Amino acid sequence: MTRWEAPGKLNLCLLISPPRADGYHPLQSLVQTIEWCDHLDFEEVEERDDVIVIEHPDIDPEDNLVSRALRHVRSVKDFPKQRVVVDKVLPTGAGVGGGSSNAAATLMAAAGIAGLGRADVAPLAVTLGADVPLFLTGGTLHMGGIGEVIAPQQPLTGLAFAVAVPVFRLDTREVYREWDRLEGPQGEALPEGALPPALRDGMPIRNDLTPAAMSVEPQLAEFMAELRSRWGQPVLLTGSGSGCFGMFPGLDEAVDAAGAVSDLCRVSVGVEPRPRGVAEVFVDQGR
């Protein structure tokens, strides 16, 4: 058996352009993986089909990114059927990339089982989803194109994040459709003086999907306003939401901030930046 960590991510900025002819929106984003992870266990089974165990009401065990990733790798090279158990911690519909990260972990795990390398499966990542490639690398990244252009950046240090996920969820496709309907509004950029030193003099720290997300779900504006009031500092949306975050000098402060808003949230956590993406953390030598 092998076990893999599949981390979440935060979009520290997300700049959106109008859709291309194929319907995809070009973007520019500064992305940070975080130390908040799902875990996936892979074990060979003598079955006709893979067995995917995800005990989560929002995820179809027959059709999900884990099963699709396994099929994608088999299109390159066959390997024994797998029983995959996903310990799901990252919330769905929150913009932290849990499904994409699970797919990236599955690509890498399946590659190892099939005797393939990262280079063999990396081209498959973007076919599974725009965020999947970033999790193969992780850390602090500039993401461009529709997610397939990844450039590592100087690692962020000297800060931690409080992540707050409200009880309501947002659908990515619906938020992008609303952004188009609103004719491409920009999000409000945070003033430089409100940013940690590591984020000054770089990309504008804003999320262009925020106005569309608030239009789709009016409760989001109230939620973010309450976070700002309790934290006494700016709050950003990650991805298409509904998760939001604030930046703090250290993990203790971030944990305290997350605890201070737990009554508002489906889940709230304090986390540190993670300098890597998906990673194998356990190998059963008897396999």
VEXDREN-2710 file (C-alpha; in Angstrom, 1 decimal):
% VEXDREN-2710
k/r/px/py/pz
1/MET/0.0/0.0/0.0
2/THR/1.1/3.6/-0.6
3/ARG/-0.3/6.7/1.0
4/TRP/-0.3/10.2/-0.6
5/GLU/-0.9/13.6/0.7
6/ALA/-3.1/15.9/-1.4
7/PRO/-2.9/19.5/-0.2
8/GLY/-5.3/22.4/-0.6
9/LYS/-4.4/25.7/-2.2
10/LEU/-5.2/29.4/-2.0
11/ASN/-5.4/31.8/-4.9
12/LEU/-3.6/34.9/-3.4
13/CYS/-4.6/36.7/-6.6
14/LEU/-6.8/35.6/-9.5
15/LEU/-7.0/37.8/-12.6
16/ILE/-9.5/36.6/-15.2
17/SER/-9.7/37.4/-19.0
18/PRO/-12.7/37.0/-21.3
19/PRO/-13.2/33.5/-22.6
20/ARG/-11.4/32.2/-25.6
21/ALA/-13.2/30.7/-28.6
22/ASP/-13.3/27.3/-26.8
23/GLY/-15.0/28.8/-23.8
24/TYR/-12.0/28.6/-21.4
25/HIS/-11.0/31.8/-19.5
26/PRO/-7.3/32.7/-19.6
27/LEU/-6.1/33.6/-16.2
28/GLN/-3.1/34.8/-14.2
29/SER/-2.9/33.6/-10.6
30/LEU/-0.5/33.6/-7.7
31/VAL/-1.2/30.3/-6.0
32/GLN/0.0/28.8/-2.7
33/THR/-0.4/25.2/-1.6
34/ILE/-1.1/24.9/2.1
35/GLU/-0.6/22.4/4.9
36/TRP/-4.2/21.2/4.8
37/CYS/-4.4/17.8/3.2
38/ASP/-6.6/14.9/2.1
39/HIS/-4.9/11.5/2.2
40/LEU/-5.3/8.7/-0.4
41/ASP/-4.3/5.1/0.2
42/PHE/-3.7/2.9/-2.9
43/GLU/-3.6/-0.9/-2.7
44/GLU/-3.7/-3.5/-5.5
45/VAL/-6.9/-5.6/-5.7
46/GLU/-7.9/-8.6/-7.8
47/GLU/-11.1/-7.0/-9.2
48/ARG/-12.4/-6.3/-12.6
49/ASP/-12.6/-2.6/-11.8
50/ASP/-11.0/-0.1/-9.5
51/VAL/-12.7/0.3/-6.1
52/ILE/-12.9/3.9/-5.0
53/VAL/-13.9/4.6/-1.5
54/ILE/-14.8/8.3/-0.8
55/GLU/-17.2/8.7/2.1
56/HIS/-18.5/12.1/1.2
57/PRO/-22.1/13.0/0.3
58/ASP/-21.1/15.4/-2.5
59/ILE/-18.8/13.0/-4.4
60/ASP/-20.0/10.2/-6.7
61/PRO/-17.8/7.1/-6.0
62/GLU/-18.5/5.9/-9.6
63/ASP/-17.5/9.1/-11.4
64/ASN/-14.9/11.4/-9.8
65/LEU/-11.5/12.8/-10.5
66/VAL/-9.7/9.9/-8.8
67/SER/-11.4/7.3/-11.1
68/ARG/-10.8/9.5/-14.1
69/ALA/-7.1/9.9/-13.3
70/LEU/-6.7/6.2/-13.0
71/ARG/-8.3/5.7/-16.5
72/HIS/-6.0/8.5/-17.9
73/VAL/-2.9/6.8/-16.7
74/ARG/-4.1/3.4/-18.1
75/SER/-4.4/5.1/-21.5
76/VAL/-0.6/5.4/-21.3
77/LYS/0.3/2.1/-19.6
78/ASP/-1.9/-0.6/-18.0
79/PHE/-1.4/-1.6/-14.3
80/PRO/-3.3/-3.7/-11.7
81/LYS/-6.6/-2.5/-10.5
82/GLN/-6.5/-0.4/-7.3
83/ARG/-8.6/0.1/-4.2
84/VAL/-8.3/3.8/-3.4
85/VAL/-9.5/5.0/0.0
86/VAL/-9.8/8.8/0.2
87/ASP/-9.7/10.4/3.7
88/LYS/-11.6/13.6/2.7
89/VAL/-10.7/16.6/4.8
90/LEU/-10.7/19.4/2.3
91/PRO/-14.2/20.8/1.8
92/THR/-16.0/20.7/-1.5
93/GLY/-17.3/23.8/-3.3
94/ALA/-14.8/26.0/-1.4
95/GLY/-12.2/27.0/-3.9
96/VAL/-9.3/25.1/-2.2
97/GLY/-8.9/22.6/-5.0
98/GLY/-9.5/19.3/-3.1
99/GLY/-10.8/17.4/-6.1
100/SER/-7.9/18.6/-8.3
101/SER/-5.4/17.8/-5.7
102/ASN/-6.8/14.3/-5.3
103/ALA/-6.5/13.9/-9.1
104/ALA/-2.9/15.0/-9.0
105/ALA/-2.0/12.5/-6.2
106/THR/-3.7/9.8/-8.2
107/LEU/-1.7/10.6/-11.3
108/MET/1.5/10.4/-9.4
109/ALA/0.6/7.2/-7.4
110/ALA/-0.6/5.5/-10.6
111/ALA/2.6/6.5/-12.4
112/GLY/4.7/4.9/-9.7
113/ILE/2.6/1.7/-9.8
114/ALA/2.8/1.5/-13.6
115/GLY/6.6/2.2/-13.6
116/LEU/6.1/5.6/-15.3
117/GLY/7.7/8.9/-14.4
118/ARG/6.3/12.3/-13.7
119/ALA/7.0/13.4/-17.2
120/ASP/4.8/10.6/-18.6
121/VAL/1.7/11.7/-16.7
122/ALA/2.2/15.5/-16.4
123/PRO/0.5/16.1/-19.8
124/LEU/-2.6/14.3/-18.5
125/ALA/-3.1/16.8/-15.7
126/VAL/-4.7/19.7/-17.5
127/THR/-7.1/17.3/-19.3
128/LEU/-8.5/16.5/-15.8
129/GLY/-8.9/20.1/-14.7
130/ALA/-7.4/23.6/-14.8
131/ASP/-6.0/23.3/-11.2
132/VAL/-4.6/19.8/-11.4
133/PRO/-1.1/20.7/-12.9
134/LEU/-0.3/23.1/-10.0
135/PHE/-0.5/20.3/-7.4
136/LEU/2.1/18.3/-9.2
137/THR/4.6/21.0/-8.3
138/GLY/3.2/22.9/-5.4
139/GLY/4.7/25.7/-3.3
140/THR/4.4/29.3/-4.4
141/LEU/3.5/29.4/-8.1
142/HIS/2.5/31.7/-10.9
143/MET/-0.2/30.0/-12.9
144/GLY/-1.1/31.1/-16.5
145/GLY/-3.0/30.0/-19.6
146/ILE/-6.0/28.0/-18.4
147/GLY/-3.9/26.5/-15.6
148/GLU/-1.3/24.6/-17.6
149/VAL/1.5/27.2/-17.5
150/ILE/3.2/26.9/-14.1
151/ALA/6.2/28.9/-12.9
152/PRO/7.6/28.4/-9.4
153/GLN/8.1/31.6/-7.5
154/GLN/10.2/32.6/-4.5
155/PRO/8.7/30.7/-1.5
156/LEU/6.5/32.7/0.8
157/THR/7.8/33.0/4.3
158/GLY/6.8/34.9/7.4
159/LEU/3.0/34.4/7.2
160/ALA/0.2/31.9/7.8
161/PHE/-3.4/31.8/6.7
162/ALA/-6.7/31.6/8.4
163/VAL/-9.1/29.8/6.1
164/ALA/-12.9/30.1/6.7
165/VAL/-15.4/28.1/4.7
166/PRO/-19.1/29.1/5.1
167/VAL/-22.0/26.6/5.1
168/PHE/-23.0/27.5/1.6
169/ARG/-21.1/26.2/-1.5
170/LEU/-20.4/27.8/-4.9
171/ASP/-20.3/26.1/-8.2
172/THR/-17.3/27.1/-10.4
173/ARG/-19.2/26.9/-13.7
174/GLU/-22.0/29.0/-12.3
175/VAL/-19.6/31.7/-11.0
176/TYR/-17.8/31.9/-14.3
177/ARG/-21.1/32.2/-16.2
178/GLU/-22.1/35.0/-13.9
179/TRP/-18.7/36.7/-14.5
180/ASP/-19.4/36.6/-18.2
181/ARG/-22.9/37.9/-17.7
182/LEU/-21.6/40.8/-15.7
183/GLU/-19.1/41.6/-18.5
184/GLY/-16.0/40.7/-16.7
185/PRO/-15.8/42.8/-13.5
186/GLN/-12.5/43.2/-11.6
187/GLY/-12.2/42.4/-7.9
188/GLU/-11.0/45.1/-5.5
189/ALA/-7.3/45.0/-5.1
190/LEU/-5.9/45.1/-1.5
191/PRO/-3.8/48.2/-0.8
192/GLU/-0.1/47.5/-0.6
193/GLY/0.1/48.7/3.0
194/ALA/-2.3/45.9/4.0
195/LEU/-0.1/43.2/2.5
196/PRO/2.7/41.1/4.0
197/PRO/6.1/42.3/2.7
198/ALA/6.5/39.2/0.6
199/LEU/3.5/40.1/-1.5
200/ARG/4.3/43.8/-2.1
201/ASP/5.6/45.0/-5.5
202/GLY/4.1/42.0/-7.3
203/MET/0.9/41.1/-8.9
204/PRO/-2.2/43.0/-7.7
205/ILE/-3.7/41.0/-4.8
206/ARG/-7.3/40.7/-5.9
207/ASN/-9.8/38.0/-7.1
208/ASP/-11.8/39.0/-10.2
209/LEU/-14.4/36.3/-9.5
210/THR/-15.5/37.9/-6.2
211/PRO/-18.2/40.2/-7.7
212/ALA/-19.6/37.3/-9.7
213/ALA/-19.5/35.0/-6.6
214/MET/-21.3/37.6/-4.5
215/SER/-24.0/38.0/-7.3
216/VAL/-24.5/34.2/-7.3
217/GLU/-24.6/34.0/-3.5
218/PRO/-25.5/37.3/-1.7
219/GLN/-24.6/35.7/1.6
220/LEU/-21.0/35.8/0.6
221/ALA/-20.8/39.6/1.0
222/GLU/-22.2/39.4/4.5
223/PHE/-19.8/36.5/5.4
224/MET/-16.7/38.4/4.2
225/ALA/-17.8/41.5/5.9
226/GLU/-18.1/39.6/9.2
227/LEU/-14.7/38.0/8.8
228/ARG/-13.2/41.5/8.2
229/SER/-14.9/42.8/11.3
230/ARG/-13.7/40.0/13.5
231/TRP/-10.2/39.8/12.1
232/GLY/-9.6/43.5/11.7
233/GLN/-7.9/43.0/8.3
234/PRO/-8.7/42.4/4.6
235/VAL/-10.3/39.1/3.5
236/LEU/-9.9/37.4/0.1
237/LEU/-11.9/34.8/-1.8
238/THR/-10.0/31.8/-3.0
239/GLY/-10.8/30.5/-6.5
240/SER/-14.5/30.7/-7.2
241/GLY/-15.3/30.4/-3.5
242/SER/-16.9/29.9/-1.2
243/GLY/-13.8/29.7/1.0
244/CYS/-12.1/32.9/2.2
245/PHE/-8.9/33.6/3.9
246/GLY/-6.9/36.2/5.8
247/MET/-3.1/36.5/6.2
248/PHE/-1.4/36.5/9.6
249/PRO/2.2/36.8/10.9
250/GLY/2.4/33.2/12.2
251/LEU/0.5/30.0/12.7
252/ASP/-0.6/30.7/16.3
253/GLU/-2.3/34.0/15.1
254/ALA/-3.9/32.2/12.2
255/VAL/-5.2/29.4/14.4
256/ASP/-6.6/31.9/16.8
257/ALA/-8.3/33.8/14.0
258/ALA/-9.8/30.6/12.6
259/GLY/-11.2/29.8/16.0
260/ALA/-12.7/33.2/16.4
261/VAL/-15.0/32.6/13.4
262/SER/-15.8/28.9/13.8
263/ASP/-19.4/29.7/14.7
264/LEU/-19.9/31.2/11.2
265/CYS/-18.3/28.3/9.3
266/ARG/-18.6/24.8/7.9
267/VAL/-14.9/24.6/8.8
268/SER/-12.2/27.0/9.7
269/VAL/-8.5/26.3/10.1
270/GLY/-5.1/28.0/10.6
271/VAL/-2.5/26.7/8.2
272/GLU/1.0/27.4/7.0
273/PRO/2.3/27.7/3.4
274/ARG/3.3/24.3/2.0
275/PRO/6.5/24.2/-0.1
276/ARG/5.5/21.2/-2.2
277/GLY/2.5/19.7/-3.9
278/VAL/1.2/16.1/-3.7
279/ALA/3.6/13.8/-2.0
280/GLU/4.0/10.1/-1.1
281/VAL/4.2/9.8/2.7
282/PHE/4.0/6.0/3.2
283/VAL/5.1/2.9/1.4
284/ASP/4.3/-0.6/2.6
285/GLN/7.5/-2.5/1.9
286/GLY/5.6/-5.7/1.8
287/ARG/3.5/-4.9/-1.2
END
